[in-house]
Amino acid sequence: MTSDIAAFLTIDGIATGAIYVLIALGIVLIFTVTRVIFVPFGDIAAFTALSLAALEMKQLPGTVGLVAVLAVLATLVETASLLRTGKARQVPRALLFYLVLPMIPVALVWIAAGGDIPLPLRIILALALILPIAPLLDRLVFRPIADGTVLLLLTVSVALHFALVGLGLLFFGPEGVRTEALTDAVWIVGGIPIAGQSILIVVAAIVFSGLLFAFFGFTLAGKSLHATAVNRTGARLMGIRPERTGTIAYLLGSLLAGVSGILIAPVNTMFYDSGFLLGLKAFVGAIIGGLVSFPVTAIGSLCVGILESFAAFQSSAFKEVIVFSILIPVLLWRSYTSAHREEDIDE
Amino acid sequence: MSPRITQLAIAVAVLLLATAPLYVAPFTVTLLDYIGIYALVALGIVLLTGIGGMVSFGQSAFMGVAAYSTAWATALMGFSPWLGLLLALVLTGALAAVLGAVTLRLNGHFLSLSTIAWGLAIYFTFGNVEGLGNFNGITNVPPITIGATPLLGSDQIYFLIWGILLVALLLAHNLLGSRIGRAMRSLRGGKAMVESLGVDAFRVKLVTFVIAALLATLAGWLYAHMSRFVSPAPFDVTKGIEFLMMAMVGGSGHLLGAVVGAALITVLKNAVQDYLPLIAPASAGQLEIVAFSLLFILFLQYARDGIVPFVAGLLPEPKRRLPETAEPLARRAQPARGTPLLSAEACTRRFGGLIAVNDVSFELKSGEILGLIGPNGAGKSTMFNLLTGALPVSEGRITFAGADITRTAQRRIARAGIARTFQHVKLRPKMSLIDNVLLGTHTRTHSGFLSGALRLDRAEERRARHEALVQLRRVGLGDQPYELAGNLPLGNQRILEIARALAADPILLVLDEPAAGLRRQEKLALAELLRALRTEGLTILIVEHDMEFVMNLVDRIVVMEFGSKLVQGDPASVRADARVQEAYLGGVA
């Protein structure tokens, strides 16, 4: 391998890694706030890419049906539980949040799909369409067992991923898609070509990570999220509602996953089930960060991307095997560095 | 329900199973073959998840490694299937040991997440290795032969499958009733308590993990030689969650849950495969996954315990006999009264910038009761955790019975003869009183995994059970040894912890607020018990807030305030000390 190839692979890897960074940050965010290890984030990213592709091909994205079904189900469940607990006065509010709000992007896409929509608007529509999915799933799937153990929540989360993959095939069909490039620009730096798309991905990752940081540091909602992550009971005593912070976390996480889906769609062909591998590689990054640290997660995800890029060059058949195998040294390292701390917090 | 009825039910079930191929249709026998194989995997998950509290999505990968090992050895290399089995057991066992060693020290969800990752990694490996037929797999796997008879038909291999399953169930049942089985059951709910009893939690977890993998190995071996063909598809992660679903739907806390769950899911899946195409011809395969995933989610939301515990709850309580009298377990020699037993020298413990224990020294002599008192937040419980090895000291030195235990692991300190109770009671609420106390005897007994599974531990077990009952009676809880510990009021749970500590035959008993939540009469009885223990030569270190209780009981007192030692001395002089009065009552104006 020459140094040119190595440089090229590194740049390619950083671009891939930046995609994982976005998803992994969402995973860590949701985990710290709700204790749910949200496996389906990769699917959210894949569904965004598929929605964008459908809009590009002047078709109605399958996401429309998915969101509509979820919104109706969530509304029914929420209304039933409100009526059962004698809180009938809150029903209109529930209708607004669980039915009307998610249906707005659905209606917009319904009207706009099939026409000529400029690219920026397509991206906004695809993102708006994807945002309600995770909060609705949270209401339907995780809220009834919010006090369960992390392992129970994880088991449910894995089952949910498989349900979503199945639904993905129903709503999107088996064809792979690739959207039109966001930019065709290519720069040659020191003899190495750098695609504009790669730059865009990295810039987007930096911007959105920065936004997340600013949100935590400078807004009340962000601080309440941080508080819930540190101590749920304590946050509750301060008047923060964990359900609400959970919804905000899911929205933010979905936004990050959606952006990553949009960025990856022109580079990789996306299928209804591409999300699993995407999500799992982000998980490797999140595990490097111990599912708690945002900066280490970001660095870890970048490393996963670079490793994948080199692995693909050496042996494309085994690139997945190589990427998942680095979990072993990572976990070994974590189990020795964090052994004492785990003991303190056990039980 | 008497033991006789249970035995009769088991006999009838085994008889029905043994004669099944005679009266059921061949298709049903095939179905039963699959159920038996899946139940083996699910049994491993029951031990791992239901008993040990670890969740694995990767059991199908272990099954796959086994199936590929034996297929490679037999179809490609021409060895006997029995050699294939040996290879499969060795390979899978080694793989599980390595993966377990890496993940089992971490919190549970790291293990579970990594099971998904290695499940995928193994799947891709199978699919991409030329020598293993890539994604097409290996064909022409020979059947298993017993003697000269090849097990070709599904009604022939049936006996092998269910024979192995029944033996595995029996061994697992024996194991759970043994010393190591109790340690396995106590893993759920954190390791602070387990380690304080001298149990090597990591080792128990690791062996449980390997056992689960070996059960999946047996399943994979049978699967390969029954279907005579292996490919990566039956061993992917979807299958892994299906096995988890079987165990949990059946009831992951029960061995039989594995069989019931495997049967239910397999039959259900079969029915769904028959009927879904009628509803949705084009997308039946995907709808199947959606339907099963949604069913599993609903199940986890509303009926987490599973079928077998539900049915077992409807049956009448089994009548159990009290443990019979047996020779007592060997006791430790107590050190001579008045010799120095434990000394803390300049111990300091910091949590970040907070100094919880600051430069505290004191000594404990054999045969005395020492009270450690102080206002809330004085650092008493932290001091206890330092002495028992639950927390490492930041600086200082602790010696016990002449040995330096400053950096010794908690479980080794427990083995050396320090038994403790906890300020926040740590019991296993779903285990009976006697099982909780039996956990205390862990350091005094020696049976391992094998002797437990093969019932070679019965003599020792009888002695341990007798000992546990003696200790329960001694603290006044001997009436209902099979009551669940979680049903006791809080005060009695503290007393149960003392019985558990006594069952360890300690040299030093460390009690953290034992009288909290007790009524006056119970406190008097507890004081009486502790005095009797002192007479027997036991040394006791006690933290307590009830001053009347402490002053009438202890020989000496150490007072702590803000992490430092304030005063030490006999009760009367401590009571008269102005600094102590100021700490407790505020300054005298």
Interface residues (C-beta under 8 A of the other chain):
Chain A: I37 V39 V141 P144 I145 V150 L151 L152 L154 T155 V156 V158 A159 L160 F162 A163 V165 G166 L167 L169 L170 L277 L280 F283 V284 I287 L291 A317 F318 E320 V321 F324 S325 L327 I328 L331 L332 R334 S335 Y336 S338 A339 H340 E342 E343 D344 D346 E347
Chain B: G53 V55 F57 V98 L99 V102 T103 R105 L106 N107 G108 H109 F110 S112 L113 S114 I116 A117 W118 L120 A121 F124 T125 N128 G189 G190 K191 A192 T238 I241 L244 M245 M248 S283 Q286 L287 E288 I289 V290 F292 S293 L294 F296 I297 L300 Q301 R304 A390 L391 P392 K426
